[in-house]
Amino acid sequence: MEQGTPTSRMTAKDAIDARTDGTRFRPRQPGSKRPPGRRSSRSGSKDATTPPPIRPENAIRFGDGVWTLPDDLRWSFARSGGPGGQNVNKVSTKAELRLSLAALRNFRPEHRTRLRSIAGRYLTAAEEILITADETRSQLDNRAACLAKLRSVVEAATTRPKTRKKTKPSRGSKERRLKAKRVASDKKQRRNWKTGGE
């Protein structure tokens, strides 16, 4: 073979890997495509993860991507107490809403921990959010009040609190504070002056 002439074929010696185990390999020619069905380890690990659930159009959305289905809301109604005339004894206007934490999609463990600390009486021992409303004599209004309270509780749990950073007072704030103290001191001193005749 003449020197300087490029070769397109590889000898058997060139096809042997330089590793000590002597594993053979087949070099991929420039411009050739990867055979179908073969994936790299990086893409394989990505495909192994479970995809997130698809959110339907009628889903009830909360903060931080958390949502639930309307069918997961369990409603119950009862007669409301208090004043209201004859209507209070005839119509079940008190609304009670229950929602299991397992029905909240994309509800992460940190959300559950934060919910347990802020939900208080709204969270039952069965890991359910229980909300009641009987402020009005309208069942529709009480249902809307339950949904609004549920949204506020879940969104409060999914909102990460801001970390408070320790700061020092600036030079200008220190000067303004000292100046305000001097002004107040001078004002008090002027109140205590006495005339020469007294």
VOFIMAR-302571 format. One line per field, with one value per residue (C-alpha): residue number from 1; x negated, y, z negated; chain; residue in one letter. Coordinates in pm, 1 decimal. Example, Ala and Ser with C-alpha at 12.3 -4.5 7.8 and 13.67 -1.06 7.14 Angstrom:
BEGIN
sepa: (1 | 2)
c1: (-1230.0 | -1367.0)
c2: (-450.0 | -106.0)
c3: (-780.0 | -714.0)
miza: (A | A)
drenvo: (A | S)
//
This chain:
BEGIN
sepa: (1 | 2 | 3 | 4 | 5 | 6 | 7 | 8 | 9 | 10 | 11 | 12 | 13 | 14 | 15 | 16 | 17 | 18 | 19 | 20 | 21 | 22 | 23 | 24 | 25 | 26 | 27 | 28 | 29 | 30 | 31 | 32 | 33 | 34 | 35 | 36 | 37 | 38 | 39 | 40 | 41 | 42 | 43 | 44 | 45 | 46 | 47 | 48 | 49 | 50 | 51 | 52 | 53 | 54 | 55 | 56 | 57 | 58 | 59 | 60 | 61 | 62 | 63 | 64 | 65 | 66 | 67 | 68 | 69 | 70 | 71 | 72 | 73 | 74 | 75 | 76 | 77 | 78 | 79 | 80 | 81 | 82 | 83 | 84 | 85 | 86 | 87 | 88 | 89 | 90 | 91 | 92 | 93 | 94 | 95 | 96 | 97 | 98 | 99 | 100 | 101 | 102 | 103 | 104 | 105 | 106 | 107 | 108 | 109 | 110 | 111 | 112 | 113 | 114 | 115 | 116 | 117 | 118 | 119 | 120 | 121 | 122 | 123 | 124 | 125 | 126 | 127 | 128 | 129 | 130 | 131 | 132 | 133 | 134 | 135 | 136 | 137 | 138 | 139 | 140 | 141 | 142 | 143 | 144 | 145 | 146 | 147 | 148 | 149 | 150 | 151 | 152 | 153 | 154 | 155 | 156 | 157 | 158 | 159 | 160 | 161 | 162 | 163 | 164 | 165 | 166 | 167 | 168 | 169 | 170 | 171 | 172 | 173 | 174 | 175 | 176 | 177 | 178 | 179 | 180 | 181 | 182 | 183 | 184 | 185 | 186 | 187 | 188 | 189 | 190 | 191 | 192 | 193 | 194 | 195 | 196 | 197 | 198)
c1: (0.0 | -138.0 | -204.7 | 50.7 | 329.3 | 643.5 | 786.9 | 1157.8 | 1112.6 | 978.5 | 762.1 | 837.9 | 568.9 | 734.2 | 1071.1 | 940.4 | 999.7 | 701.6 | 858.0 | 706.4 | 1014.7 | 977.0 | 1339.0 | 1397.8 | 1583.9 | 1714.5 | 1640.0 | 1927.9 | 1852.9 | 1897.8 | 2248.5 | 2400.5 | 2715.1 | 2762.3 | 2944.5 | 3312.1 | 3393.9 | 3063.8 | 3073.7 | 2809.1 | 2807.3 | 2889.8 | 3207.0 | 3303.9 | 3296.5 | 3511.3 | 3772.1 | 3791.1 | 3949.4 | 4328.0 | 4487.0 | 4710.1 | 5086.1 | 5263.4 | 5481.7 | 5830.9 | 6012.8 | 6261.0 | 5992.1 | 5991.7 | 5655.5 | 5459.7 | 5116.7 | 4783.6 | 4941.2 | 5166.6 | 5510.6 | 5798.5 | 6110.6 | 6462.4 | 6566.0 | 6314.4 | 6508.2 | 6752.8 | 7046.2 | 7303.2 | 7579.3 | 7773.3 | 8016.5 | 7848.3 | 7904.1 | 7968.0 | 8229.7 | 8387.3 | 8759.2 | 8938.3 | 8679.4 | 8418.8 | 8628.0 | 8719.7 | 8412.8 | 8068.4 | 7851.1 | 7545.3 | 7268.3 | 6993.2 | 6699.5 | 6447.2 | 6136.6 | 5878.6 | 5514.3 | 5457.6 | 5692.2 | 5464.5 | 5242.5 | 4881.9 | 4918.3 | 4562.0 | 4443.4 | 4336.7 | 4690.8 | 4832.2 | 4594.9 | 4688.9 | 5060.3 | 5045.7 | 4897.5 | 5142.7 | 5467.5 | 5543.4 | 5903.9 | 5964.4 | 5746.7 | 5893.7 | 5717.7 | 5813.6 | 5597.0 | 5898.7 | 5969.3 | 6306.5 | 6470.6 | 6820.2 | 7015.4 | 7354.4 | 7322.1 | 7602.8 | 7944.1 | 7849.2 | 7699.1 | 7533.6 | 7360.5 | 7241.4 | 7097.6 | 6907.8 | 6778.2 | 6650.3 | 6468.8 | 6313.1 | 6190.4 | 6054.5 | 5864.0 | 5712.2 | 5601.4 | 5442.6 | 5274.7 | 5132.6 | 4983.1 | 4832.7 | 4680.9 | 4325.9 | 4269.4 | 3999.8 | 3684.2 | 3609.3 | 3258.5 | 3085.2 | 3009.1 | 2826.9 | 2952.8 | 2797.2 | 2587.7 | 2863.1 | 3120.7 | 2887.9 | 2835.3 | 3209.6 | 3279.5 | 3019.1 | 3146.7 | 3503.8 | 3383.4 | 3204.4 | 3510.5 | 3729.3 | 3477.2 | 3457.6 | 3836.2 | 3858.2 | 3589.7 | 3773.5 | 4086.1 | 3904.8 | 3764.5 | 3848.6 | 3863.6 | 3625.7 | 3905.3 | 4014.4)
c2: (0.0 | 334.8 | 591.1 | 870.2 | 672.6 | 660.6 | 316.7 | 239.3 | -115.7 | -219.8 | -523.2 | -788.1 | -643.6 | -302.1 | -460.2 | -590.8 | -363.7 | -234.2 | -351.4 | -643.4 | -862.9 | -864.1 | -770.3 | -710.4 | -410.4 | -288.8 | 77.8 | 285.9 | 463.3 | 842.2 | 937.1 | 597.0 | 576.8 | 377.9 | 48.4 | 52.3 | -94.2 | 4.4 | 280.5 | 427.4 | 366.9 | 732.1 | 725.0 | 387.8 | 516.6 | 812.6 | 590.2 | 373.3 | 651.7 | 654.4 | 937.5 | 1178.9 | 1126.2 | 1311.4 | 1591.9 | 1598.5 | 1913.3 | 1900.9 | 1864.5 | 2092.7 | 2265.1 | 2379.1 | 2531.5 | 2374.4 | 2139.0 | 1960.3 | 1864.0 | 1627.6 | 1504.8 | 1627.0 | 1264.7 | 1243.1 | 1505.3 | 1339.7 | 1558.1 | 1515.6 | 1751.1 | 1795.4 | 2033.4 | 2341.4 | 2467.9 | 2819.1 | 3072.5 | 3047.8 | 3004.9 | 2702.5 | 2660.1 | 2539.2 | 2230.5 | 2138.9 | 2184.5 | 2029.3 | 2334.3 | 2240.8 | 2115.8 | 1875.4 | 1805.1 | 1521.6 | 1471.0 | 1198.6 | 1298.0 | 999.2 | 1161.9 | 1464.6 | 1410.7 | 1539.6 | 1586.8 | 1535.4 | 1427.3 | 1780.8 | 1895.3 | 1636.0 | 1744.3 | 2109.0 | 2023.3 | 1839.0 | 2146.5 | 2402.7 | 2209.5 | 2157.8 | 2053.6 | 2012.7 | 1696.9 | 1375.4 | 1065.0 | 885.2 | 1125.9 | 1315.7 | 1686.3 | 1756.8 | 2095.3 | 2203.2 | 2520.3 | 2629.8 | 3007.1 | 3063.5 | 2909.9 | 2820.6 | 2480.7 | 2616.4 | 2895.1 | 2653.7 | 2425.5 | 2717.7 | 2808.8 | 2453.0 | 2455.6 | 2793.7 | 2674.5 | 2352.9 | 2549.3 | 2780.0 | 2488.8 | 2286.9 | 2589.3 | 2688.3 | 2340.3 | 2349.5 | 2694.7 | 2682.4 | 2942.7 | 3195.8 | 3145.5 | 3443.3 | 3575.7 | 3757.3 | 4114.5 | 4398.3 | 4756.2 | 4975.6 | 5280.1 | 5514.4 | 5349.1 | 5384.7 | 5754.8 | 5814.8 | 5637.3 | 5845.9 | 6165.8 | 6085.9 | 6026.3 | 6363.4 | 6543.8 | 6379.9 | 6464.2 | 6829.0 | 6850.7 | 6723.5 | 6961.1 | 7261.1 | 7165.6 | 7197.8 | 7551.1 | 7810.8 | 8189.6 | 8403.0 | 8548.5 | 8208.7)
c3: (0.0 | 99.0 | -166.6 | -189.1 | -19.9 | -245.5 | -311.3 | -349.6 | -476.9 | -814.6 | -875.2 | -1134.6 | -1356.5 | -1351.8 | -1438.2 | -1773.5 | -2065.3 | -2257.8 | -2584.8 | -2769.5 | -2736.0 | -2359.2 | -2291.9 | -1924.5 | -1799.6 | -1467.8 | -1410.5 | -1280.5 | -957.5 | -945.5 | -839.1 | -913.7 | -1123.4 | -1442.1 | -1377.9 | -1479.8 | -1816.2 | -1976.3 | -2235.6 | -2451.1 | -2824.3 | -2883.3 | -2675.7 | -2817.4 | -3173.0 | -3071.6 | -2906.9 | -3218.8 | -3423.4 | -3457.8 | -3257.9 | -3449.5 | -3422.9 | -3146.5 | -3278.7 | -3124.3 | -3027.3 | -3316.0 | -3583.0 | -3886.3 | -3886.0 | -4187.1 | -4226.5 | -4127.4 | -3872.4 | -4124.7 | -3998.8 | -4065.9 | -3891.2 | -3971.9 | -4031.8 | -4317.5 | -4515.3 | -4752.7 | -4844.5 | -5117.5 | -5229.6 | -5551.8 | -5709.7 | -5841.9 | -6195.3 | -6311.6 | -6204.7 | -5865.3 | -5909.5 | -5772.1 | -5498.1 | -5747.6 | -5831.5 | -5473.9 | -5254.1 | -5301.3 | -5246.2 | -5452.6 | -5221.0 | -5320.8 | -5091.3 | -5123.5 | -4911.1 | -4962.4 | -4936.5 | -4708.8 | -4454.3 | -4419.0 | -4116.3 | -4127.5 | -4503.7 | -4622.5 | -4970.5 | -5061.6 | -4980.8 | -5220.4 | -5495.8 | -5449.7 | -5436.9 | -5770.0 | -5933.9 | -5792.7 | -5734.1 | -6102.9 | -6153.4 | -5779.5 | -5761.4 | -5902.9 | -6032.6 | -5709.3 | -5504.8 | -5372.2 | -5346.7 | -5507.2 | -5451.7 | -5552.3 | -5475.5 | -5606.1 | -5610.6 | -5363.7 | -5303.8 | -4946.5 | -4872.2 | -4558.3 | -4750.4 | -5017.3 | -4750.4 | -4602.1 | -4948.4 | -4999.4 | -4666.6 | -4739.3 | -5078.8 | -4928.5 | -4667.1 | -4928.8 | -5149.4 | -4866.3 | -4708.6 | -5047.7 | -5077.8 | -4728.4 | -4770.5 | -4898.2 | -5170.0 | -5105.1 | -5303.6 | -5521.2 | -5478.9 | -5759.2 | -5661.6 | -5829.5 | -5844.6 | -5581.1 | -5656.4 | -5543.5 | -5770.2 | -6066.9 | -5994.5 | -5955.6 | -6284.2 | -6471.5 | -6311.2 | -6416.5 | -6771.7 | -6779.5 | -6649.4 | -6913.3 | -7186.3 | -7081.5 | -7076.1 | -7434.1 | -7552.3 | -7407.3 | -7598.4 | -7934.0 | -7891.3 | -8158.8 | -8134.6 | -8338.8 | -8556.7 | -8687.6)
miza: (A | A | A | A | A | A | A | A | A | A | A | A | A | A | A | A | A | A | A | A | A | A | A | A | A | A | A | A | A | A | A | A | A | A | A | A | A | A | A | A | A | A | A | A | A | A | A | A | A | A | A | A | A | A | A | A | A | A | A | A | A | A | A | A | A | A | A | A | A | A | A | A | A | A | A | A | A | A | A | A | A | A | A | A | A | A | A | A | A | A | A | A | A | A | A | A | A | A | A | A | A | A | A | A | A | A | A | A | A | A | A | A | A | A | A | A | A | A | A | A | A | A | A | A | A | A | A | A | A | A | A | A | A | A | A | A | A | A | A | A | A | A | A | A | A | A | A | A | A | A | A | A | A | A | A | A | A | A | A | A | A | A | A | A | A | A | A | A | A | A | A | A | A | A | A | A | A | A | A | A | A | A | A | A | A | A | A | A | A | A | A | A | A | A | A | A | A | A)
drenvo: (M | E | Q | G | T | P | T | S | R | M | T | A | K | D | A | I | D | A | R | T | D | G | T | R | F | R | P | R | Q | P | G | S | K | R | P | P | G | R | R | S | S | R | S | G | S | K | D | A | T | T | P | P | P | I | R | P | E | N | A | I | R | F | G | D | G | V | W | T | L | P | D | D | L | R | W | S | F | A | R | S | G | G | P | G | G | Q | N | V | N | K | V | S | T | K | A | E | L | R | L | S | L | A | A | L | R | N | F | R | P | E | H | R | T | R | L | R | S | I | A | G | R | Y | L | T | A | A | E | E | I | L | I | T | A | D | E | T | R | S | Q | L | D | N | R | A | A | C | L | A | K | L | R | S | V | V | E | A | A | T | T | R | P | K | T | R | K | K | T | K | P | S | R | G | S | K | E | R | R | L | K | A | K | R | V | A | S | D | K | K | Q | R | R | N | W | K | T | G | G | E)
//
